[in-house]
């Protein structure tokens, strides 16, 4: 019996520790919102960006919200496209992501000298002229011009900070749900142990 008692005591201690973590997180996020409110807030920022920058994409605002959520969960553009139901949308996801000011490290690794690119751009060179000087296709110049311009605007307008604030609430909310599930699972174990002990 002493061994079973020790096990139950350990379970209770784990429950107590889990509860403290959730309470601490909830205190840090005074405006903690439920999943529906989080989705609504994220969609609101997306629509604001669409209007502010006249974003053109085949993805709906709701799909763009999904792109943001999954990007912050660490999914690749192809994985995000698959979650949207069409793997072939990976390029569309990539372009939309850039317009939403969400960058991957690989986005900023241009196949040419960035300083030279900026110098040519400042002198008013056309896309075709820049492509000839830098030895890349005109489409590559257009692609990286969009990326660099989006990066500059992102640093100025701070929309990504708003994404992170909204999604930090979602992260905490998910942790609370996980903690609740774990707590129920531990309670089931305790009940089972007591039933076995009484038997």
Secondary structure, DSSP 8 states (H G I E B T S, - for coil): -HHHHHHHHHHHHHHHHHHHHHHHHHHH-TT---HHHHHHHHHHHHHHHHHHHT---SS-HHHHHHHHHHHHTT--HHHHHHHTT-GGGHHHHHHHHHHTT---GGGG--SS-HHHHHHHHHTT--HHHHHHHHTS-HHHHHHHHHHHHHHHHHHHH-HHHHHHHHHHHHHHHHHHHHHHHHHHHHHHHHHHHHHHHH-
